[in-house]
Amino acid sequence: MTIEVSNNKKEFKIVDHDKVVLKGSRTKWYSSGINFFHNSKTYEIKKKGVWSASFTILESGHPIGEINWSLKKGIKLILTNKQKVTNSYWLKTEKVGKWYAPDQQYILCENGETPILTIHYSLKKWKESLEAEFSTNDHPNYLLLACALFLMRQQQSAQSSAAAGGFG
């Protein structure tokens, strides 16, 4: 499946077999939160507070998960399903190709061990190319993919601000 990003990374679509299954956008130009729509439900990822590094995931206004950031473990995604079972996920980054190429793979692992989802990121002629694949294709979890895409953007933002020396 492919991920189409438009309007200067403000809007995105997840396309599976030439069918748009999820649409999303950033809430405001200065905000890091996103809204997305899937299966006639509205989802939102928004910051818990102005100075907080944590985010809340809402489904039709009700909390279903959170994203926490720590120095030791990095970014952690916690989702609770309808049966009140909590699953934890971490995003790992792997460099792909030559040392000078910006190509990377972002691998979402359940409990830090089991790979669930891989996002392939590359730049071709200054344009982003994003593709995603689940380790099991029988029931793709598009909510998990949208959250992983958000985690990927947060990680890219942190890496670019660290490379700039933190000033800007």
PEQUIMO-V169746 format. One record per backbone hydrogen bond with DSSP energy under -0.5 kcal/mol. CO is the residue of the C=O (numbers start at 1). NH is the residue of the N-H. E is the energy in kcal/mol with one decimal. If there is no record, write none. Layout:
# PEQUIMO-V169746
co=CO nh=NH e=E
co=CO nh=NH e=E
This chain:
# PEQUIMO-V169746
co=1 nh=132 e=-2.4
co=2 nh=4 e=-0.5
co=2 nh=15 e=-2.8
co=3 nh=5 e=-0.6
co=3 nh=130 e=-0.6
co=4 nh=13 e=-2.1
co=6 nh=10 e=-1.0
co=6 nh=11 e=-2.0
co=7 nh=10 e=-0.8
co=10 nh=26 e=-2.6
co=11 nh=6 e=-2.5
co=12 nh=24 e=-2.6
co=13 nh=4 e=-2.6
co=13 nh=15 e=-0.6
co=14 nh=16 e=-0.5
co=14 nh=21 e=-2.6
co=14 nh=22 e=-1.1
co=15 nh=2 e=-2.2
co=16 nh=19 e=-0.8
co=19 nh=16 e=-2.7
co=19 nh=21 e=-0.6
co=22 nh=14 e=-2.5
co=23 nh=37 e=-2.9
co=24 nh=12 e=-2.5
co=25 nh=35 e=-3.0
co=28 nh=31 e=-0.9
co=33 nh=27 e=-1.8
co=34 nh=45 e=-2.8
co=35 nh=25 e=-2.8
co=36 nh=43 e=-3.1
co=37 nh=23 e=-1.5
co=38 nh=41 e=-1.2
co=41 nh=38 e=-2.0
co=42 nh=60 e=-3.4
co=43 nh=36 e=-2.3
co=44 nh=46 e=-0.5
co=44 nh=58 e=-3.2
co=45 nh=34 e=-1.6
co=46 nh=56 e=-3.2
co=54 nh=48 e=-2.4
co=55 nh=67 e=-2.5
co=56 nh=46 e=-2.2
co=56 nh=58 e=-0.6
co=57 nh=64 e=-3.0
co=57 nh=65 e=-1.2
co=58 nh=44 e=-2.2
co=58 nh=60 e=-0.5
co=59 nh=62 e=-1.9
co=62 nh=59 e=-3.2
co=64 nh=80 e=-3.2
co=65 nh=57 e=-2.7
co=66 nh=78 e=-2.9
co=67 nh=55 e=-2.5
co=68 nh=76 e=-3.2
co=70 nh=74 e=-1.6
co=74 nh=70 e=-2.0
co=75 nh=91 e=-0.8
co=76 nh=68 e=-2.6
co=77 nh=89 e=-2.7
co=78 nh=66 e=-2.4
co=79 nh=87 e=-2.8
co=81 nh=84 e=-1.9
co=85 nh=81 e=-2.1
co=87 nh=79 e=-2.4
co=88 nh=111 e=-3.0
co=89 nh=77 e=-2.9
co=90 nh=92 e=-0.5
co=90 nh=109 e=-3.1
co=92 nh=107 e=-2.9
co=94 nh=105 e=-2.9
co=98 nh=101 e=-0.8
co=103 nh=96 e=-2.2
co=104 nh=121 e=-3.0
co=105 nh=94 e=-2.6
co=105 nh=107 e=-0.6
co=106 nh=108 e=-0.6
co=106 nh=119 e=-2.8
co=107 nh=92 e=-3.0
co=107 nh=109 e=-0.6
co=108 nh=116 e=-3.2
co=108 nh=117 e=-1.4
co=109 nh=90 e=-2.3
co=109 nh=112 e=-1.0
co=110 nh=113 e=-1.8
co=110 nh=114 e=-1.8
co=113 nh=115 e=-0.6
co=114 nh=110 e=-3.1
co=116 nh=135 e=-2.6
co=117 nh=108 e=-2.8
co=118 nh=120 e=-0.5
co=118 nh=133 e=-2.3
co=119 nh=106 e=-2.7
co=119 nh=121 e=-0.6
co=120 nh=131 e=-1.9
co=121 nh=104 e=-2.4
co=122 nh=124 e=-0.5
co=122 nh=129 e=-2.8
co=124 nh=127 e=-1.0
co=127 nh=124 e=-2.9
co=129 nh=122 e=-1.8
co=130 nh=3 e=-2.3
co=131 nh=120 e=-3.5
co=133 nh=118 e=-2.5
co=140 nh=142 e=-0.9
co=141 nh=145 e=-1.7
co=142 nh=146 e=-2.4
co=143 nh=147 e=-2.2
co=144 nh=148 e=-2.4
co=145 nh=149 e=-2.3
co=146 nh=150 e=-1.9
co=147 nh=151 e=-2.4
co=148 nh=152 e=-2.5
co=149 nh=153 e=-2.1
co=150 nh=154 e=-2.2
co=151 nh=155 e=-2.5
co=152 nh=156 e=-2.5
co=153 nh=157 e=-2.3
co=154 nh=158 e=-2.2
co=155 nh=159 e=-2.3
co=156 nh=160 e=-2.4
co=157 nh=161 e=-2.1
co=158 nh=162 e=-1.9
co=159 nh=163 e=-2.0
co=160 nh=164 e=-1.2
co=161 nh=166 e=-2.2
co=162 nh=165 e=-1.0
co=164 nh=167 e=-0.6
